[in-house]
């Protein structure tokens, strides 16, 4: 594959790794292409662009949320242009390791994790809150897994129990976002998968 067709990037794990340089030397040798450690905002921009390639064109403002292992990206934009893109150091893996030692989930640890995550996202309310977008989508494994679990539980609009899924927009502590979109996968053959969340008419 021509080098001009490849862009290999490292994200939050490599941004914070103490041995990033050592990894890059070995990784680039194994891959055969240079690896670039990108900023959180650039990661967020790429997430948005990739998700938009798998969706039908729309003039509406779209919110995209990507929950990764070490960070979460939140983006609002139109078409392929991200108007606001941020990366937060909250991921499914680092939160699990910090708050749920040994994989044990109880009420107290869940509450501590919730408070910590809400604190990380609280200042983003003005940029990504409910009034800043018309449609919301989630991408990648964590949101996809939740979507599949809810669908298998029968919690979507195809039955009498309409899905009411958190719209994924960050908000102040104690607030809940509610979505009315059906839980179905949307994917392109060669692109990322995006899962619909909320829709505002």
DRENBA-85332 format. One line per 3 residues: number of its first residue (from 1); their letters; for each residue x, y, z of N, C-alpha, C. Coordinates in pm, 1 decimal. Layout:
<markols>
NUM = a = X Y Z X Y Z X Y Z  ...;
</markols>
This chain:
<markols>
1 = xxx = 84.4 -119.4 0.0 0.0 0.0 0.0 88.5 125.2 0.0  60.7 220.2 -87.3 143.3 341.7 -91.8 136.6 419.3 39.5  249.3 473.1 80.7 254.3 548.9 205.8 159.3 668.6 203.2;
4 = xxx = 134.0 722.4 83.3 44.7 838.2 71.8 -98.7 803.1 103.7  -132.2 672.1 109.1 -268.2 628.5 138.7 -286.5 588.4 285.0  -182.0 602.4 363.2 -186.3 554.7 501.6 -152.8 668.6 597.5;
7 = xxx = -235.1 679.3 702.3 -200.5 767.1 814.2 -220.6 686.5 942.0  -111.1 651.0 1006.3 -116.7 575.1 1131.3 -101.6 672.9 1247.5  -193.6 666.8 1342.4 -192.4 762.8 1452.0 -202.0 691.6 1586.4;
10 = xxx = -147.5 756.7 1688.0 -161.3 712.7 1825.9 -247.6 811.5 1900.6  -328.1 762.1 1994.1 -421.9 848.7 2064.5 -387.7 856.1 2213.9  -486.1 863.6 2300.4 -463.2 897.7 2440.8 -365.7 804.4 2511.7;
13 = xxx = -372.5 675.8 2485.4 -280.5 584.0 2552.3 -135.7 620.6 2523.1  -105.4 653.6 2398.7 31.0 693.7 2364.8 61.2 836.7 2407.9  -40.5 920.1 2414.0 -16.5 1057.4 2461.2 34.1 1057.0 2605.0;
16 = xxx = -10.3 959.4 2684.1 27.7 958.7 2825.3 130.0 850.3 2861.2  165.5 766.5 2765.5 258.3 657.1 2793.9 398.8 708.7 2822.1  461.8 656.1 2925.5 597.5 699.3 2959.5 699.6 639.9 2862.8;
19 = xxx = 663.4 531.7 2795.1 754.7 468.1 2700.4 706.6 484.0 2556.7  641.3 596.8 2528.6 585.1 617.7 2395.1 692.1 612.0 2286.1  807.7 672.7 2311.4 913.6 674.0 2209.8 961.0 532.2 2177.6;
22 = xxx = 977.1 452.3 2281.1 1020.3 313.3 2261.9 916.8 235.8 2181.5  789.5 255.8 2215.7 682.4 186.6 2143.0 679.4 228.1 1996.4  695.3 358.0 1972.0 688.4 408.3 1834.9 798.3 347.4 1747.7;
25 = xxx = 919.4 332.9 1802.3 1027.4 273.2 1725.0 993.7 131.1 1681.1  943.3 53.0 1774.8 909.1 -84.7 1742.3 783.2 -91.8 1656.7  684.9 -8.6 1689.6 559.5 -10.1 1614.8 576.7 31.0 1470.2;
28 = xxx = 654.2 134.3 1447.9 677.6 181.5 1311.4 756.2 79.1 1230.4  849.9 11.6 1295.8 926.2 -92.6 1226.7 835.4 -208.1 1186.4  746.2 -249.0 1276.5 655.4 -360.4 1247.9 551.1 -322.9 1143.3;
31 = xxx = 502.4 -200.2 1151.5 396.3 -155.7 1061.3 448.8 -119.3 923.1  566.0 -61.7 920.4 622.5 -18.7 793.5 582.1 122.0 754.2  516.8 192.8 845.7 474.1 330.7 821.9 501.5 411.9 947.3;
34 = xxx = 523.5 542.2 933.3 540.7 625.5 1052.4 411.3 634.8 1131.9  424.4 648.4 1262.6 309.0 662.7 1352.1 316.1 800.5 1415.1  208.5 873.3 1404.1 200.1 1010.0 1456.1 111.8 1011.8 1580.3;
37 = xxx = 161.9 1066.2 1688.8 78.2 1083.9 1807.6 2.8 1215.3 1791.6  -127.8 1205.4 1782.3 -209.5 1323.2 1754.8 -270.4 1379.8 1883.1  -311.5 1504.2 1875.8 -374.9 1568.6 1990.6 -516.0 1515.0 2011.1;
40 = xxx = -571.1 1541.4 2127.5 -707.6 1499.3 2154.9 -807.9 1564.3 2061.4  -786.4 1689.4 2029.3 -880.3 1758.3 1939.6 -872.0 1704.4 1797.4  -751.5 1669.7 1753.9 -739.3 1610.1 1621.3 -804.2 1471.7 1619.3;
43 = xxx = -787.8 1397.1 1726.8 -856.2 1267.7 1736.5 -1007.6 1286.3 1726.2  -1058.7 1386.0 1798.2 -1201.9 1412.5 1794.6 -1247.5 1451.0 1654.3  -1169.2 1534.0 1586.9 -1205.2 1574.6 1451.2 -1211.4 1454.9 1357.2;
46 = xxx = -1114.9 1365.2 1369.8 -1112.9 1246.4 1284.2 -1230.4 1153.6 1314.9  -1266.9 1142.1 1441.6 -1384.0 1061.8 1479.3 -1508.4 1116.5 1411.2  -1524.6 1248.1 1416.3 -1642.8 1310.5 1355.5 -1645.2 1288.1 1205.1;
49 = xxx = -1532.8 1311.6 1141.1 -1525.8 1296.3 996.2 -1555.8 1152.5 954.9  -1499.0 1057.3 1027.7 -1524.1 917.3 996.1 -1669.4 879.2 1013.6  -1730.3 926.3 1120.2 -1871.1 895.9 1144.2 -1958.6 955.3 1035.2;
52 = xxx = -1929.1 1076.9 992.5 -2011.3 1141.2 890.2 -2003.9 1066.9 756.8  -1893.4 999.3 730.7 -1882.2 922.1 607.4 -1976.6 802.6 605.6  -2022.0 759.1 722.4 -2110.4 643.3 727.7 -2258.3 682.2 739.5;
55 = xxx = -2287.9 813.0 738.2 -2425.2 860.5 752.2 -2469.3 934.0 626.5  -2598.9 938.2 605.8 -2653.6 1015.1 494.4 -2627.9 1164.1 518.0  -2606.1 1237.3 410.7 -2582.3 1381.1 420.8 -2701.3 1450.2 485.3;
58 = xxx = -2673.3 1550.9 566.4 -2779.7 1624.8 634.6 -2729.6 1763.8 670.9  -2816.7 1865.0 662.4 -2776.5 1999.5 704.2 -2786.4 2019.3 855.4  -2835.9 1919.9 927.8 -2856.6 1934.3 1071.6 -2724.3 1933.3 1147.8;
61 = xxx = -2727.8 1993.7 1264.6 -2613.1 1990.6 1354.1 -2608.6 1853.2 1420.6  -2494.8 1789.9 1414.0 -2483.2 1655.1 1468.1 -2381.6 1649.8 1581.8  -2422.2 1580.4 1687.4 -2334.0 1552.4 1799.8 -2282.3 1410.1 1784.0;
64 = xxx = -2152.2 1391.2 1799.2 -2092.3 1257.5 1794.7 -2012.2 1237.2 1922.3  -2032.3 1122.3 1986.4 -1960.2 1086.8 2108.4 -1888.9 954.4 2086.5  -1761.1 950.3 2119.2 -1680.2 828.4 2107.4 -1618.2 800.1 2243.5;
67 = xxx = -1661.1 691.8 2307.7 -1604.7 652.8 2437.0 -1498.0 547.4 2412.1  -1374.1 584.7 2430.7 -1264.2 492.2 2409.6 -1215.9 431.4 2540.0  -1098.1 372.1 2536.9 -1045.0 309.3 2656.4 -984.0 408.3 2753.9;
70 = xxx = -921.1 514.0 2702.3 -852.1 610.0 2788.1 -904.2 752.6 2772.6  -991.3 776.2 2676.2 -1047.3 909.8 2656.8 -1181.9 900.9 2587.6  -1255.3 1009.2 2594.3 -1382.6 1020.5 2522.0 -1379.3 1147.6 2440.1;
73 = xxx = -1424.1 1137.2 2316.9 -1427.8 1252.3 2227.0 -1572.2 1295.6 2206.1  -1592.8 1426.8 2209.7 -1726.4 1483.7 2191.2 -1715.2 1593.6 2086.9  -1799.6 1586.2 1984.7 -1788.2 1677.3 1871.1 -1926.3 1721.7 1826.9;
76 = xxx = -1938.8 1847.2 1788.8 -2059.8 1899.5 1724.5 -2018.9 1963.2 1592.6  -2094.7 1934.4 1486.9 -2064.7 1993.7 1358.1 -2172.8 1968.3 1256.6  -2150.2 2018.9 1137.6 -2240.8 1998.7 1025.4 -2161.7 1939.0 909.4;
79 = xxx = -2229.7 1858.3 830.7 -2165.1 1793.2 717.8 -2036.2 1727.4 766.9  -1921.0 1759.0 706.8 -1796.6 1697.8 749.5 -1711.4 1792.1 834.3  -1766.1 1908.3 869.3 -1690.7 2008.0 942.8 -1727.9 2006.4 1090.5;
82 = xxx = -1629.6 1984.0 1176.7 -1650.7 1988.5 1320.9 -1642.7 2133.1 1367.9  -1750.2 2183.6 1427.0 -1750.2 2320.0 1479.2 -1682.5 2327.4 1615.8  -1701.5 2224.6 1696.2 -1639.2 2217.9 1829.0 -1601.4 2073.8 1855.4;
85 = xxx = -1476.1 2049.8 1889.9 -1427.9 1914.3 1912.6 -1337.5 1913.9 2035.2  -1366.9 1824.5 2129.3 -1287.0 1815.4 2250.2 -1263.9 1669.3 2287.2  -1154.9 1646.6 2358.6 -1121.8 1514.3 2409.6 -1111.1 1523.1 2561.4;
88 = xxx = -1171.7 1426.8 2630.1 -1172.9 1424.9 2776.2 -1104.9 1296.5 2824.2  -1027.7 1305.3 2930.3 -951.3 1190.4 2979.0 -1038.1 1097.5 3063.1  -1147.6 1056.1 3002.9 -1241.8 964.1 3066.1 -1268.2 852.5 2966.5;
91 = xxx = -1227.1 731.3 2998.8 -1249.6 617.9 2910.0 -1298.8 497.2 2986.9  -1350.2 399.1 2914.5 -1406.3 282.6 2981.6 -1300.1 205.0 3059.4  -1176.1 203.5 3009.1 -1072.2 126.2 3076.3 -1015.4 199.7 3197.0;
94 = xxx = -977.7 326.8 3180.0 -917.6 395.5 3294.0 -1016.5 418.0 3407.8  -1144.1 437.4 3375.6 -1245.8 451.1 3480.8 -1266.2 317.8 3551.9  -1269.4 209.1 3476.1 -1285.7 76.6 3536.6 -1170.5 45.9 3631.9;
97 = xxx = -1047.7 70.3 3587.8 -932.1 41.2 3671.3 -927.6 128.0 3796.2  -972.5 251.2 3784.9 -964.8 344.0 3897.9 -1074.0 320.9 4001.6  -1194.9 289.5 3957.1 -1307.8 286.5 4049.0 -1364.1 147.2 4077.3;
100 = xxx = -1332.7 50.3 3994.1 -1393.0 -82.1 4011.1 -1283.7 -188.5 4023.0  -1210.3 -181.1 4131.3 -1099.0 -273.1 4153.7 -1147.1 -418.0 4156.7  -1077.2 -501.3 4082.2 -1114.2 -641.4 4076.7 -1242.3 -668.2 3999.2;
103 = xxx = -1290.8 -565.9 3928.0 -1413.5 -583.5 3850.7 -1539.4 -580.6 3932.9  -1528.7 -539.8 4058.9 -1645.4 -535.6 4147.7 -1717.5 -402.3 4132.3  -1846.1 -409.3 4101.3 -1928.1 -288.8 4086.4 -2032.2 -287.8 4197.2;
106 = xxx = -2025.2 -189.5 4284.5 -2127.2 -173.8 4388.1 -2177.5 -30.0 4385.5  -2276.4 -2.9 4466.4 -2340.1 128.7 4463.5 -2242.7 241.5 4494.2  -2156.8 220.4 4592.7 -2064.4 326.6 4633.0 -1960.8 355.6 4523.9;
109 = xxx = -1900.9 251.2 4467.4 -1799.8 273.7 4363.5 -1862.0 330.8 4237.7  -1983.6 288.2 4207.1 -2052.0 342.9 4090.1 -2079.6 491.2 4109.1  -2118.4 530.5 4227.5 -2145.0 671.5 4255.1 -2016.7 753.8 4245.9;
112 = xxx = -1906.0 701.8 4297.9 -1778.7 774.5 4289.5 -1736.9 793.2 4143.8  -1754.4 689.8 4065.5 -1720.2 699.8 3923.0 -1809.4 801.4 3853.0  -1936.8 799.2 3885.9 -2031.2 892.9 3823.5 -1994.9 1037.0 3855.5;
115 = xxx = -1966.0 1064.8 3979.7 -1932.3 1201.8 4020.8 -1804.6 1248.5 3951.9  -1704.6 1160.8 3945.3 -1577.8 1197.6 3882.5 -1595.9 1225.4 3733.9  -1673.4 1143.4 3666.9 -1695.1 1163.2 3523.1 -1776.5 1289.0 3496.8;
118 = xxx = -1878.3 1312.8 3579.0 -1958.3 1434.1 3561.8 -1873.7 1559.3 3580.4  -1778.5 1554.0 3673.4 -1691.5 1668.9 3696.1 -1605.5 1697.2 3572.6  -1559.3 1591.3 3505.5 -1478.5 1609.2 3385.4 -1557.2 1676.1 3273.2;
121 = xxx = -1684.7 1642.2 3263.5 -1765.3 1690.7 3151.6 -1844.2 1818.1 3182.2  -1847.0 1859.3 3306.0 -1937.3 1968.0 3346.2 -1916.1 2096.6 3266.7  -1790.8 2134.6 3243.0 -1764.7 2260.0 3173.7 -1800.0 2253.4 3025.5;
124 = xxx = -1824.3 2132.7 2974.5 -1857.0 2117.3 2832.6 -2003.9 2143.3 2802.3  -2083.3 2163.8 2905.7 -2227.2 2179.9 2886.5 -2261.6 2291.1 2788.2  -2190.9 2403.3 2797.9 -2224.3 2517.0 2712.8 -2194.8 2490.2 2565.6;
127 = xxx = -2099.9 2401.0 2537.7 -2062.8 2371.0 2399.1 -2140.2 2253.3 2340.9  -2171.6 2154.5 2426.3 -2228.8 2030.3 2375.7 -2365.9 1997.4 2435.5  -2423.5 2090.2 2510.2 -2553.9 2066.6 2572.1 -2665.6 2051.6 2470.0;
130 = xxx = -2782.5 2020.3 2519.1 -2896.3 1981.4 2434.6 -2932.5 2084.7 2328.6  -2913.1 2209.8 2355.4 -2951.2 2311.6 2258.9 -2850.7 2335.0 2148.1  -2738.2 2263.1 2150.9 -2631.2 2287.9 2055.1 -2630.9 2192.4 1936.1;
133 = xxx = -2724.9 2096.5 1930.3 -2726.5 1998.2 1822.7 -2868.7 1950.9 1794.8  -2886.0 1890.3 1678.0 -3017.8 1840.3 1636.9 -3027.4 1688.0 1640.7  -2916.0 1620.6 1615.0 -2911.5 1474.7 1616.9 -2786.5 1430.0 1692.0;
136 = xxx = -2795.8 1316.1 1761.0 -2680.3 1265.5 1834.8 -2647.3 1123.4 1791.4  -2516.5 1095.9 1780.7 -2469.6 963.1 1741.1 -2354.7 921.7 1832.2  -2345.2 792.3 1854.9 -2232.5 736.6 1926.8 -2156.2 643.9 1834.2;
139 = xxx = -2025.9 634.7 1854.0 -1945.6 548.4 1768.5 -1847.9 467.1 1852.7  -1802.8 358.2 1798.2 -1705.1 267.8 1858.0 -1767.4 171.8 1958.4  -1678.9 93.1 2021.3 -1722.0 -26.7 2092.2 -1812.8 -7.6 2210.7;
142 = xxx = -1782.5 87.0 2300.0 -1860.7 98.4 2423.1 -2005.1 133.9 2394.2  -2026.9 236.7 2314.2 -2163.5 276.4 2281.0 -2230.7 169.2 2197.4  -2156.6 106.0 2108.0 -2213.0 -2.9 2029.2 -2259.6 -118.2 2116.0;
145 = xxx = -2180.1 -152.8 2218.6 -2216.9 -261.6 2308.4 -2344.1 -229.4 2386.1  -2354.4 -106.1 2434.0 -2475.2 -65.2 2505.8 -2596.4 -69.3 2413.2  -2578.6 -22.7 2290.8 -2687.1 -24.8 2193.1 -2736.4 -166.9 2168.7;
148 = xxx = -2643.1 -261.7 2151.8 -2681.0 -400.1 2126.5 -2751.5 -461.8 2246.9  -2703.6 -431.5 2368.2 -2766.7 -484.4 2487.6 -2910.5 -435.5 2501.4  -2931.0 -306.8 2475.8 -3065.6 -251.4 2485.1 -3157.3 -310.5 2377.4;
151 = xxx = -3102.7 -325.9 2257.0 -3182.5 -383.9 2149.8 -3222.7 -527.4 2182.6  -3127.8 -604.1 2237.2 -3158.3 -743.1 2271.4 -3256.5 -752.8 2386.3  -3259.5 -649.5 2470.5 -3356.6 -646.1 2579.7 -3493.2 -598.4 2532.5;
154 = xxx = -3503.6 -566.9 2403.6 -3630.9 -521.3 2348.6 -3659.6 -375.2 2370.5  -3557.8 -299.8 2406.3 -3578.3 -158.1 2436.1 -3551.5 -71.8 2314.2  -3634.7 -83.3 2212.8 -3626.5 7.4 2100.5 -3767.2 31.9 2048.1;
157 = xxx = -3777.7 112.0 1945.2 -3908.9 159.2 1900.0 -3986.9 54.1 1822.3  -3930.3 -64.5 1804.7 -4001.0 -167.5 1731.0 -4096.3 -245.6 1819.5  -4102.5 -212.7 1947.7 -4199.6 -277.9 2032.7 -4270.0 -174.7 2118.6;
160 = xxx = -4348.3 -220.9 2215.8 -4431.1 -130.1 2294.0 -4350.5 -49.4 2395.4  -4227.1 -87.8 2418.1 -4144.1 -16.8 2514.9 -4041.8 67.8 2439.3  -4078.2 187.9 2406.3 -3988.8 275.7 2328.8 -3860.5 299.8 2406.0;
163 = xxx = -3751.7 296.2 2332.2 -3622.0 317.1 2396.3 -3608.7 461.2 2442.1  -3559.7 475.0 2563.9 -3528.7 607.7 2615.7 -3385.3 604.3 2664.9  -3297.3 629.6 2573.5 -3155.6 613.6 2600.9 -3093.8 749.1 2625.0;
166 = xxx = -3001.8 756.7 2721.7 -2930.8 882.3 2744.6 -2868.2 931.2 2615.3  -2887.8 1058.5 2585.6 -2848.5 1110.1 2454.5 -2699.0 1129.7 2438.7  -2622.5 1100.2 2542.0 -2477.1 1100.9 2537.0 -2415.0 1238.6 2545.6;
169 = xxx = -2498.5 1343.9 2542.5 -2440.3 1477.0 2559.1 -2400.2 1496.1 2703.7  -2281.6 1553.5 2730.8 -2240.8 1575.9 2868.6 -2332.5 1676.4 2934.4  -2355.2 1661.7 3064.1 -2444.0 1753.8 3133.7 -2405.3 1765.8 3279.1;
172 = xxx = -2473.8 1852.8 3349.5 -2445.7 1874.3 3489.5 -2489.7 1752.8 3570.4  -2437.0 1743.3 3691.1 -2466.7 1628.5 3775.8 -2615.9 1615.8 3799.4  -2662.5 1492.8 3790.5 -2802.2 1464.6 3820.0 -2895.8 1481.0 3703.2;
175 = xxx = -2853.5 1545.6 3594.4 -2942.3 1562.2 3480.4 -2942.2 1438.0 3394.4  -3053.4 1412.8 3329.0 -3061.9 1300.1 3237.8 -3108.3 1349.7 3102.5  -3040.7 1302.2 2998.8 -3081.6 1332.2 2862.4 -3162.3 1214.5 2812.2;
178 = xxx = -3265.7 1240.5 2734.9 -3346.7 1132.1 2684.6 -3352.2 1138.0 2534.0  -3344.2 1022.1 2472.9 -3341.6 1013.4 2327.9 -3457.3 931.0 2278.5  -3498.4 958.7 2155.1 -3610.3 885.1 2098.5 -3571.9 808.1 1973.4;
181 = xxx = -3444.1 806.6 1937.7 -3402.2 739.0 1815.6 -3402.9 588.3 1830.1  -3432.9 514.8 1723.4 -3427.6 369.3 1728.9 -3284.5 321.3 1741.8  -3267.1 209.2 1809.0 -3134.1 155.2 1829.7 -3101.2 57.7 1718.3;
184 = xxx = -3035.6 107.6 1617.4 -2997.4 21.6 1506.3 -2858.1 61.2 1459.2  -2788.7 -33.7 1403.9 -2654.9 -4.2 1354.0 -2662.2 63.2 1218.3  -2572.6 155.5 1199.5 -2552.4 211.9 1067.0 -2404.8 197.5 1037.0;
187 = xxx = -2372.4 144.5 922.2 -2231.7 126.6 891.0 -2210.1 134.6 742.0  -2089.3 171.9 707.7 -2045.9 161.5 569.9 -1950.2 44.6 561.7  -1934.4 -13.2 448.1 -1851.7 -132.3 435.7 -1709.3 -106.6 481.4;
190 = xxx = -1657.2 11.3 449.6 -1517.6 39.8 481.1 -1500.8 146.1 588.6  -1609.6 187.5 650.7 -1600.6 296.8 745.5 -1640.8 256.1 885.8  -1635.0 350.1 979.4 -1670.3 321.4 1117.9 -1820.7 305.2 1133.3;
193 = xxx = -1860.6 245.2 1242.9 -2002.0 229.8 1271.4 -2048.2 341.2 1362.1  -2165.2 394.7 1335.0 -2223.9 497.6 1419.6 -2361.6 450.3 1461.4  -2396.4 476.7 1586.3 -2526.8 436.0 1637.4 -2608.6 559.8 1668.3;
196 = xxx = -2732.1 568.7 1612.0 -2815.4 684.3 1637.8 -2853.3 693.9 1784.6  -2859.0 815.1 1835.4 -2904.9 837.8 1970.4 -3029.3 923.7 1969.1  -3012.9 1051.3 1995.2 -3127.3 1140.4 2003.2 -3153.6 1210.3 1870.8;
199 = xxx = -3277.4 1252.4 1854.0 -3312.8 1330.7 1737.0 -3412.7 1436.6 1778.7  -3388.4 1558.1 1735.0 -3479.4 1667.3 1767.2 -3546.7 1711.9 1640.5  -3676.4 1721.9 1642.6 -3749.7 1768.5 1526.3 -3777.7 1917.7 1536.5;
</markols>
